[in-house]
Amino acid sequence: MELKLIPIEKPETLNVILGQAHFIKTVEDLHEALVTAVPGIRFGLAFSEASGKRLIRRSGTDEALVELAVRNLLNLAAGHTFLIVLGEGFYPINVLHAVKACPEVVRIFAATANPLKVVVAEEGEQRAILGVMDGFKPLGVEDEAEVAWRKDLLRRFGYKL
């Protein structure tokens, strides 16, 4: 078995959701979940089949984002994996519940705008995601001023009253 570290390539301003699912119906169900959760959402979606024709299935509302999702999954090359690339101004917090509620979704590895690397094990014709490296190491612990800043930020975004 060989371990590999595969970066997810994307502009800094875009968020991605990386997960595992189990059935060809994943593409249609995730598409429907996303457009239902946030009308007008811009996204690209790709899903890697693990058996049969072993194709990357794709969908989305923005062709450039679809192409980016496909390119990343071709590089990742792990079966039953999906990647959603959200357009600028669209965030995982608004769609993650709907994505996780999709019957085919097995797990979510990451939902982030941070630099993302995927830890992959490879043996023969199989690849598996072991985990992810999401962002960077912490630099310290928040003090009272940082707590106040965090709470204010969440209120400015409208996430808290």
Backbone as a printed PyTorch tensor [residue, N CA C, xyz], in Angstrom:
tensor([[[  0.8480,  -1.1810,   0.0000],
         [  0.0000,   0.0000,   0.0000],
         [  0.8910,   1.2410,   0.0000]],

        [[  0.5020,   2.2090,  -0.8010],
         [  1.2400,   3.4590,  -0.8950],
         [  0.3620,   4.6040,  -0.4040]],

        [[  0.9370,   5.5080,   0.3860],
         [  0.2170,   6.6880,   0.8460],
         [  0.5480,   7.8680,  -0.0600]],

        [[ -0.4700,   8.6460,  -0.3760],
         [ -0.2970,   9.8300,  -1.2240],
         [ -1.0150,  11.0060,  -0.5810]],

        [[ -0.5360,  12.1890,  -0.8880],
         [ -1.1660,  13.4240,  -0.4340],
         [ -1.6010,  14.1820,  -1.6910]],

        [[ -2.9140,  14.3120,  -1.8900],
         [ -3.4770,  14.9040,  -3.1070],
         [ -4.1050,  16.2600,  -2.7570]],

        [[ -3.5830,  17.3550,  -3.3120],
         [ -4.1990,  18.6600,  -3.0450],
         [ -5.4820,  18.8490,  -3.8530]],

        [[ -6.4490,  19.5130,  -3.2550],
         [ -7.6450,  19.9460,  -3.9750],
         [ -7.3320,  21.3500,  -4.5010]],

        [[ -7.3650,  21.4940,  -5.8130],
         [ -7.0220,  22.7680,  -6.4280],
         [ -8.2790,  23.6000,  -6.6210]],

        [[ -8.2100,  24.8560,  -6.1340],
         [ -9.3420,  25.7620,  -6.2380],
         [ -8.8920,  27.1710,  -5.9130]],

        [[ -9.6200,  28.1690,  -6.3810],
         [ -9.3430,  29.5370,  -5.9510],
         [ -9.6230,  29.6840,  -4.4530]],

        [[ -8.9120,  30.6040,  -3.8000],
         [ -9.0740,  30.8180,  -2.3580],
         [-10.4940,  31.1920,  -1.9610]],

        [[-11.2320,  31.8290,  -2.8470],
         [-12.5550,  32.3560,  -2.5020],
         [-13.6640,  31.3040,  -2.5600]],

        [[-13.3470,  30.1030,  -3.0520],
         [-14.3800,  29.0830,  -3.2070],
         [-14.3410,  28.0680,  -2.0750]],

        [[-15.5150,  27.5940,  -1.6910],
         [-15.6690,  26.5300,  -0.7140],
         [-15.9120,  25.2090,  -1.4310]],

        [[-15.4800,  24.1340,  -0.8040],
         [-15.7330,  22.7940,  -1.3310],
         [-16.2880,  21.9060,  -0.2310]],

        [[-17.0150,  20.8990,  -0.6580],
         [-17.4820,  19.8330,   0.2360],
         [-17.0000,  18.5290,  -0.3790]],

        [[-16.1950,  17.8020,   0.3760],
         [-15.6560,  16.5200,  -0.0700],
         [-16.3020,  15.4230,   0.7640]],

        [[-16.8540,  14.4160,   0.0780],
         [-17.5270,  13.3530,   0.8180],
         [-17.4700,  12.0210,   0.1020]],

        [[-18.1110,  11.0570,   0.7470],
         [-18.2120,   9.6970,   0.2040],
         [-19.6880,   9.3410,   0.1010]],

        [[-20.0420,   8.7260,  -1.0080],
         [-21.4170,   8.2720,  -1.2400],
         [-21.3500,   6.8950,  -1.8880]],

        [[-22.5070,   6.2890,  -2.1700],
         [-22.4570,   4.8770,  -2.5380],
         [-23.2590,   4.4490,  -3.7550]],

        [[-23.7980,   5.3740,  -4.5500],
         [-24.7010,   4.9090,  -5.5940],
         [-24.7420,   5.9320,  -6.7190]],

        [[-24.9480,   5.4940,  -7.9380],
         [-24.9710,   6.3530,  -9.1260],
         [-26.0220,   7.4670,  -9.0080]],

        [[-27.0690,   7.2470,  -8.2350],
         [-28.1330,   8.2280,  -8.0330],
         [-27.6490,   9.4510,  -7.2420]],

        [[-26.4510,   9.3660,  -6.6790],
         [-25.8870,  10.4520,  -5.8720],
         [-25.8990,  11.7810,  -6.6090]],

        [[-25.5140,  11.7970,  -7.8740],
         [-25.3920,  13.0490,  -8.6260],
         [-26.7290,  13.7880,  -8.6690]],

        [[-27.7890,  13.0980,  -9.0640],
         [-29.0970,  13.7520,  -9.1580],
         [-29.6040,  14.1840,  -7.7840]],

        [[-29.4400,  13.3280,  -6.7810],
         [-29.9580,  13.6570,  -5.4530],
         [-29.2060,  14.8180,  -4.8150]],

        [[-27.8790,  14.8630,  -4.9740],
         [-27.1340,  16.0020,  -4.4380],
         [-27.4730,  17.2840,  -5.1840]],

        [[-27.6230,  17.2060,  -6.5010],
         [-28.0200,  18.3810,  -7.2760],
         [-29.3500,  18.9320,  -6.7490]],

        [[-30.3240,  18.0580,  -6.6060],
         [-31.6370,  18.4870,  -6.1090],
         [-31.5420,  19.0550,  -4.6960]],

        [[-30.7310,  18.4490,  -3.8370],
         [-30.5790,  18.9330,  -2.4610],
         [-29.9920,  20.3460,  -2.4450]],

        [[-29.0110,  20.5940,  -3.2990],
         [-28.3580,  21.9040,  -3.3250],
         [-29.2830,  22.9950,  -3.8470]],

        [[-29.9700,  22.7550,  -4.9600],
         [-30.8290,  23.8000,  -5.5260],
         [-32.0810,  24.0230,  -4.6780]],

        [[-32.4760,  23.0150,  -3.9180],
         [-33.6100,  23.1780,  -3.0090],
         [-33.2050,  23.9590,  -1.7630]],

        [[-31.9910,  23.7140,  -1.2690],
         [-31.5150,  24.3860,  -0.0540],
         [-31.2700,  25.8740,  -0.2930]],

        [[-30.7240,  26.2210,  -1.4560],
         [-30.3990,  27.6170,  -1.7600],
         [-30.7730,  27.8960,  -3.2170]],

        [[-31.9700,  28.4180,  -3.4550],
         [-32.3660,  28.7540,  -4.8220],
         [-31.3520,  29.7100,  -5.4560]],

        [[-30.9990,  29.4490,  -6.7020],
         [-30.0410,  30.2910,  -7.4060],
         [-28.5850,  29.9500,  -7.1220]],

        [[-28.3370,  28.8840,  -6.3830],
         [-26.9620,  28.5060,  -6.0260],
         [-26.1470,  28.1940,  -7.2690]],

        [[-24.8710,  28.5810,  -7.2200],
         [-23.9140,  28.2290,  -8.2770],
         [-22.9840,  27.1640,  -7.7160]],

        [[-22.8630,  26.0430,  -8.4200],
         [-22.0070,  24.9620,  -7.9440],
         [-21.6410,  24.0250,  -9.0820]],

        [[-20.6010,  23.2580,  -8.8330],
         [-20.2170,  22.1460,  -9.6860],
         [-20.0990,  20.9190,  -8.8100]],

        [[-20.4820,  19.7770,  -9.3450],
         [-20.5270,  18.5290,  -8.5920],
         [-19.9460,  17.4150,  -9.4430]],

        [[-19.1060,  16.5950,  -8.8230],
         [-18.5850,  15.4150,  -9.5070],
         [-18.6120,  14.2440,  -8.5260]],

        [[-18.8660,  13.0390,  -9.0730],
         [-18.9600,  11.8140,  -8.2770],
         [-18.2350,  10.7000,  -9.0080]],

        [[-17.3320,  10.0080,  -8.3210],
         [-16.5510,   8.9170,  -8.9150],
         [-17.2160,   7.5780,  -8.6410]],

        [[-17.6220,   6.8980,  -9.7030],
         [-18.1510,   5.5410,  -9.5520],
         [-17.0220,   4.6040,  -9.1240]],

        [[-17.3490,   3.6010,  -8.3270],
         [-16.3410,   2.6500,  -7.8500],
         [-16.4430,   1.2920,  -8.5390]],

        [[-17.4790,   1.0970,  -9.3460],
         [-17.6510,  -0.1850, -10.0420],
         [-18.3560,   0.0820, -11.3690]],

        [[-18.6360,  -0.9820, -12.0980],
         [-19.2960,  -0.8270, -13.3930],
         [-18.4090,  -0.0770, -14.3610]],

        [[-18.9370,   0.9770, -14.9610],
         [-18.1770,   1.7580, -15.9480],
         [-17.0810,   2.6090, -15.3020]],

        [[-17.1670,   2.8240, -13.9870],
         [-16.1730,   3.5980, -13.2190],
         [-15.9000,   4.9650, -13.8470]],

        [[-16.9810,   5.6830, -14.1040],
         [-16.9030,   7.0200, -14.6750],
         [-17.0340,   8.0740, -13.5940]],

        [[-16.6260,   9.2670, -13.9410],
         [-16.9210,  10.4080, -13.0710],
         [-18.1990,  11.0250, -13.6020]],

        [[-19.2200,  10.9780, -12.7830],
         [-20.5180,  11.5610, -13.1180],
         [-20.5040,  13.0130, -12.6660]],

        [[-21.2250,  13.9040, -13.3710],
         [-21.1190,  15.3230, -13.0700],
         [-22.4490,  16.0330, -13.2690]],

        [[-22.5620,  17.1760, -12.5830],
         [-23.7430,  18.0160, -12.6990],
         [-23.3950,  19.3750, -12.1000]],

        [[-24.3280,  20.2990, -12.1820],
         [-24.1230,  21.6030, -11.5620],
         [-24.8670,  22.6930, -12.2840]],

        [[-24.6980,  23.8910, -11.7730],
         [-25.3590,  25.0560, -12.3600],
         [-24.3560,  26.0270, -12.9780]],

        [[-23.0690,  25.6940, -12.9010],
         [-22.0120,  26.5470, -13.4350],
         [-20.9660,  25.6340, -14.0730]],

        [[-20.8270,  25.7210, -15.3950],
         [-19.9620,  24.7800, -16.1170],
         [-18.5070,  24.8460, -15.6630]],

        [[-17.9970,  26.0330, -15.3710],
         [-16.6000,  26.1500, -14.9080],
         [-16.4100,  25.4460, -13.5690]],

        [[-17.3970,  25.5360, -12.6890],
         [-17.3110,  24.8620, -11.3860],
         [-17.4420,  23.3480, -11.5520]],

        [[-18.2730,  22.9080, -12.4940],
         [-18.3800,  21.4750, -12.7950],
         [-17.0280,  20.9630, -13.2750]],

        [[-16.3990,  21.6910, -14.1970],
         [-15.0930,  21.2850, -14.7180],
         [-14.0410,  21.2220, -13.6230]],

        [[-14.0800,  22.1690, -12.6830],
         [-13.1340,  22.1740, -11.5670],
         [-13.3490,  20.9620, -10.6690]],

        [[-14.5970,  20.6320, -10.3850],
         [-14.9050,  19.4470,  -9.5720],
         [-14.4180,  18.1760, -10.2620]],

        [[-14.6720,  18.0660, -11.5560],
         [-14.2460,  16.8890, -12.3210],
         [-12.7270,  16.7700, -12.3280]],

        [[-12.0390,  17.8650, -12.6000],
         [-10.5780,  17.8560, -12.6380],
         [ -9.9930,  17.3740, -11.3120]],

        [[-10.5530,  17.8530, -10.2040],
         [-10.0700,  17.4360,  -8.8870],
         [-10.3390,  15.9610,  -8.6210]],

        [[-11.5080,  15.4660,  -9.0260],
         [-11.7970,  14.0420,  -8.7900],
         [-10.9750,  13.1420,  -9.6920]],

        [[-10.6640,  13.5970, -10.8960],
         [ -9.7550,  12.8250, -11.7420],
         [ -8.3940,  12.6810, -11.0690]],

        [[ -7.9280,  13.7460, -10.4380],
         [ -6.6510,  13.7280,  -9.7400],
         [ -6.7260,  12.8850,  -8.4600]],

        [[ -7.8100,  12.9900,  -7.7480],
         [ -7.9950,  12.2290,  -6.5030],
         [ -8.1700,  10.7410,  -6.7920]],

        [[ -8.9880,  10.4120,  -7.7660],
         [ -9.1760,   9.0420,  -8.2720],
         [ -9.5270,   8.0200,  -7.1990]],

        [[-10.3750,   8.3940,  -6.2580],
         [-10.8660,   7.4550,  -5.2440],
         [-12.3340,   7.1660,  -5.5280]],

        [[-12.7050,   5.8970,  -5.5270],
         [-14.0730,   5.5140,  -5.8300],
         [-15.0650,   5.9740,  -4.7830]],

        [[-16.3010,   6.1550,  -5.2350],
         [-17.4250,   6.5590,  -4.3940],
         [-17.1620,   7.8620,  -3.6470]],

        [[-16.4160,   8.7460,  -4.2890],
         [-16.0970,  10.0520,  -3.7220],
         [-16.8630,  11.1220,  -4.4840]],

        [[-17.3260,  12.1550,  -3.7660],
         [-17.9340,  13.2870,  -4.4610],
         [-17.2670,  14.5780,  -4.0030]],

        [[-17.2740,  15.5500,  -4.8930],
         [-16.7720,  16.8810,  -4.5880],
         [-17.7780,  17.8910,  -5.1000]],

        [[-18.1760,  18.7820,  -4.2210],
         [-19.0400,  19.9050,  -4.5730],
         [-18.1740,  21.1540,  -4.4780]],

        [[-18.1220,  21.9300,  -5.5510],
         [-17.4310,  23.2130,  -5.5450],
         [-18.5100,  24.2850,  -5.5700]],

        [[-18.5650,  25.0790,  -4.5140],
         [-19.5800,  26.1230,  -4.3960],
         [-19.0690,  27.4170,  -5.0120]],

        [[-19.9290,  28.0990,  -5.7300],
         [-19.5680,  29.3830,  -6.3260],
         [-19.3170,  30.4280,  -5.2580]],

        [[-18.6250,  31.4890,  -5.6530],
         [-18.3150,  32.5660,  -4.7180],
         [-19.5980,  33.1370,  -4.1300]],

        [[-19.6080,  33.3180,  -2.8130],
         [-20.7770,  33.8340,  -2.1070],
         [-21.7320,  32.7510,  -1.6260]],

        [[-21.4190,  31.4800,  -1.8800],
         [-22.2260,  30.3520,  -1.3970],
         [-21.3670,  29.5330,  -0.4320]],

        [[-21.9840,  29.0790,   0.6750],
         [-21.2100,  28.5210,   1.7800],
         [-21.7560,  27.1730,   2.2460]],

        [[-20.8650,  26.3010,   2.7080],
         [-21.2960,  24.9860,   3.2020],
         [-22.3440,  25.0670,   4.3080]],

        [[-22.2540,  26.0560,   5.1840],
         [-23.1960,  26.1380,   6.3000],
         [-24.6500,  26.1820,   5.8140]],

        [[-24.8690,  26.6810,   4.6080],
         [-26.2210,  26.8020,   4.0720],
         [-26.7240,  25.5400,   3.3790]],

        [[-25.8210,  24.6080,   3.0430],
         [-26.2380,  23.4160,   2.2960],
         [-25.8230,  22.0980,   2.9520]],

        [[-24.9620,  22.1520,   3.9480],
         [-24.3860,  20.9290,   4.5010],
         [-25.4390,  19.9940,   5.1040]],

        [[-26.4320,  20.5620,   5.7650],
         [-27.4880,  19.7070,   6.3320],
         [-28.2100,  18.9410,   5.2240]],

        [[-28.5250,  19.6340,   4.1270],
         [-29.2110,  18.9820,   3.0040],
         [-28.3170,  17.9320,   2.3590]],

        [[-27.0170,  18.2080,   2.2460],
         [-26.0810,  17.2350,   1.6690],
         [-26.0150,  15.9920,   2.5470]],

        [[-25.8720,  16.1820,   3.8520],
         [-25.7750,  15.0390,   4.7730],
         [-27.0670,  14.2370,   4.8240]],

        [[-28.1980,  14.8770,   4.5430],
         [-29.4900,  14.1820,   4.5640],
         [-29.7310,  13.3530,   3.3010]],

        [[-28.9060,  13.5180,   2.2950],
         [-29.0480,  12.7510,   1.0560],
         [-28.8070,  11.2670,   1.3650]],

        [[-29.7300,  10.3720,   0.9870],
         [-29.6360,   8.9610,   1.3820],
         [-28.3570,   8.2480,   0.9500]],

        [[-27.7330,   8.7030,  -0.1270],
         [-26.5210,   8.0280,  -0.6020],
         [-25.2620,   8.4710,   0.1380]],

        [[-25.3010,   9.6040,   0.8110],
         [-24.1040,  10.1490,   1.4520],
         [-23.7220,   9.3070,   2.6600]],

        [[-22.4890,   8.8530,   2.6590],
         [-21.9570,   8.0130,   3.7300],
         [-21.2360,   8.8680,   4.7650]],

        [[-20.4130,   9.8280,   4.2790],
         [-19.6860,  10.6950,   5.2050],
         [-19.2130,  11.9440,   4.4790]],

        [[-18.9180,  12.9540,   5.3020],
         [-18.3200,  14.1880,   4.8170],
         [-16.9030,  14.2330,   5.3820]],

        [[-15.9250,  14.4330,   4.5060],
         [-14.5390,  14.5520,   4.9370],
         [-14.1630,  15.9930,   5.2440]],

        [[-14.7020,  16.9390,   4.4720],
         [-14.3640,  18.3490,   4.6660],
         [-15.4160,  19.2260,   4.0280]],

        [[-15.5950,  20.4010,   4.6200],
         [-16.4210,  21.4680,   4.0650],
         [-15.6680,  22.7440,   4.3840]],

        [[-14.9770,  23.3260,   3.3870],
         [-13.9970,  24.3640,   3.7030],
         [-13.6780,  25.2500,   2.5170]],

        [[-13.1660,  26.4440,   2.8320],
         [-12.5490,  27.3200,   1.8330],
         [-11.0280,  27.2900,   1.9930]],

        [[-10.5560,  26.6320,   3.0490],
         [ -9.1180,  26.5580,   3.3310],
         [ -8.3880,  25.7150,   2.2920]],

        [[ -7.0590,  25.8590,   2.2310],
         [ -6.2840,  24.9030,   1.4370],
         [ -6.5800,  23.4930,   1.9590]],

        [[ -6.7910,  22.5570,   1.0470],
         [ -7.2160,  21.2110,   1.4220],
         [ -6.3460,  20.1810,   0.7240]],

        [[ -5.8220,  19.2570,   1.5130],
         [ -5.0750,  18.1190,   0.9730],
         [ -5.7470,  16.8520,   1.4750]],

        [[ -5.8010,  15.8400,   0.6080],
         [ -6.4740,  14.5880,   0.9300],
         [ -5.4170,  13.4960,   1.0870]],

        [[ -5.4690,  12.7970,   2.2200],
         [ -4.5570,  11.6890,   2.4850],
         [ -5.2000,  10.4270,   1.9120]],

        [[ -4.5160,   9.8130,   0.9430],
         [ -5.0670,   8.6970,   0.1850],
         [ -4.1560,   7.4820,   0.3240]],

        [[ -4.7680,   6.3130,   0.4920],
         [ -4.0340,   5.0460,   0.4150],
         [ -4.3440,   4.4160,  -0.9280]],

        [[ -3.3140,   3.8580,  -1.5660],
         [ -3.4950,   3.2240,  -2.8720],
         [ -2.8810,   1.8350,  -2.8590]],

        [[ -3.6650,   0.8830,  -3.3900],
         [ -3.1650,  -0.4770,  -3.5880],
         [ -3.7990,  -1.0080,  -4.8670]],

        [[ -2.9700,  -1.3130,  -5.8500],
         [ -3.4890,  -1.8010,  -7.1210],
         [ -4.4290,  -0.7990,  -7.7470]],

        [[ -5.6560,  -1.2430,  -8.0780],
         [ -6.6390,  -0.3760,  -8.7150],
         [ -7.5660,   0.3160,  -7.7150]],

        [[ -7.2640,   0.2360,  -6.4370],
         [ -8.1250,   0.8520,  -5.4310],
         [ -7.4280,   2.0080,  -4.7400]],

        [[ -8.2280,   3.0230,  -4.4150],
         [ -7.7750,   4.1600,  -3.6110],
         [ -8.8240,   4.4430,  -2.5540]],

        [[ -8.3540,   4.8380,  -1.3710],
         [ -9.2610,   5.1820,  -0.2790],
         [ -8.8080,   6.4740,   0.3750]],

        [[ -9.7640,   7.3020,   0.7530],
         [ -9.4600,   8.5140,   1.5050],
         [ -9.3120,   8.1290,   2.9690]],

        [[ -8.1570,   8.4280,   3.5500],
         [ -7.9200,   8.1510,   4.9690],
         [ -8.2710,   9.3580,   5.8280]],

        [[ -8.1740,  10.5380,   5.2600],
         [ -8.4620,  11.7590,   6.0000],
         [ -8.0970,  12.9690,   5.1670]],

        [[ -8.1750,  14.1310,   5.7830],
         [ -7.8700,  15.3770,   5.0860],
         [ -7.0020,  16.2690,   5.9640]],

        [[ -6.2750,  17.1540,   5.2960],
         [ -5.5620,  18.2450,   5.9570],
         [ -6.2730,  19.5180,   5.5400]],

        [[ -6.9750,  20.1340,   6.4800],
         [ -7.8400,  21.2750,   6.2200],
         [ -7.2330,  22.5120,   6.8820]],

        [[ -6.7090,  23.4260,   6.0840],
         [ -6.1440,  24.6560,   6.6320],
         [ -4.7770,  24.4460,   7.2560]],

        [[ -4.5370,  25.1600,   8.3530],
         [ -3.2250,  25.2010,   8.9750],
         [ -3.3010,  24.9110,  10.4700]],

        [[ -2.1390,  24.7180,  11.1040],
         [ -2.0580,  24.4780,  12.5480],
         [ -2.4610,  25.7450,  13.3120]],

        [[ -3.0780,  25.5990,  14.5020],
         [ -3.4290,  26.7750,  15.2970],
         [ -2.1750,  27.5030,  15.7970]],

        [[ -2.3120,  28.8070,  16.0110],
         [ -1.2040,  29.6330,  16.4820],
         [ -1.3360,  30.0080,  17.9530]],

        [[ -2.4480,  29.6590,  18.5870],
         [ -2.6430,  30.0170,  19.9910],
         [ -4.0700,  29.7510,  20.4090]],

        [[ -4.4490,  30.3490,  21.5400],
         [ -5.7920,  30.1980,  22.1040],
         [ -6.4220,  31.5850,  22.1980]],

        [[ -7.6960,  31.7060,  21.8480],
         [ -8.3490,  33.0120,  21.8790],
         [ -8.3960,  33.5750,  23.2930]],

        [[ -8.2330,  34.9150,  23.3840],
         [ -8.3970,  35.6160,  24.6530],
         [ -9.7850,  36.2570,  24.6610]],

        [[-10.0870,  37.0290,  25.6710],
         [-11.4290,  37.6290,  25.7770],
         [-11.7310,  38.5610,  24.6080]],

        [[-10.7230,  39.2720,  24.1220],
         [-10.9380,  40.1630,  22.9670],
         [-11.2980,  39.3450,  21.7270]],

        [[-10.6530,  38.2120,  21.5380],
         [-10.9600,  37.3500,  20.3960],
         [-12.3380,  36.7020,  20.5340]],

        [[-12.7430,  36.3690,  21.7490],
         [-14.0860,  35.8310,  21.9760],
         [-15.1180,  36.8800,  21.5640]],

        [[-14.9030,  38.1260,  22.0000],
         [-15.8250,  39.2110,  21.6500],
         [-15.8590,  39.4120,  20.1330]],

        [[-14.6920,  39.3740,  19.4640],
         [-14.6230,  39.5300,  18.0160],
         [-15.4180,  38.4310,  17.3200]],

        [[-15.2390,  37.1630,  17.7590],
         [-15.9410,  36.0190,  17.1610],
         [-17.4510,  36.1860,  17.3040]],

        [[-17.9040,  36.5390,  18.4890],
         [-19.3490,  36.6970,  18.7310],
         [-19.9210,  37.8410,  17.8970]],

        [[-19.1840,  38.9320,  17.7850],
         [-19.6280,  40.0560,  16.9760],
         [-19.7120,  39.6690,  15.4990]],

        [[-18.7210,  38.9480,  15.0190],
         [-18.7080,  38.5050,  13.6270],
         [-19.9380,  37.6510,  13.3060]],

        [[-20.2600,  36.7110,  14.1690],
         [-21.4200,  35.8430,  13.9410],
         [-22.7180,  36.6480,  13.9260]],

        [[-22.8020,  37.6630,  14.7360],
         [-23.9990,  38.5070,  14.7390],
         [-24.0680,  39.3700,  13.4740]],

        [[-22.9180,  39.8810,  13.0290],
         [-22.8930,  40.6700,  11.7880],
         [-23.3140,  39.8190,  10.6010]],

        [[-22.9380,  38.5460,  10.5970],
         [-23.3430,  37.6300,   9.5290],
         [-24.8000,  37.2380,   9.6440]],

        [[-25.4160,  37.5000,  10.7870],
         [-26.8130,  37.1370,  11.0060],
         [-27.0130,  35.7150,  11.4990]],

        [[-25.9360,  35.0590,  11.9500],
         [-26.0440,  33.6770,  12.4470],
         [-26.4870,  33.6130,  13.8970]],

        [[-26.3750,  34.7120,  14.6210],
         [-26.7870,  34.7690,  16.0220],
         [-27.5990,  36.0330,  16.2460]],

        [[-28.4630,  36.0190,  17.2380],
         [-29.2730,  37.2090,  17.5520],
         [-28.4780,  38.1980,  18.3690]]])
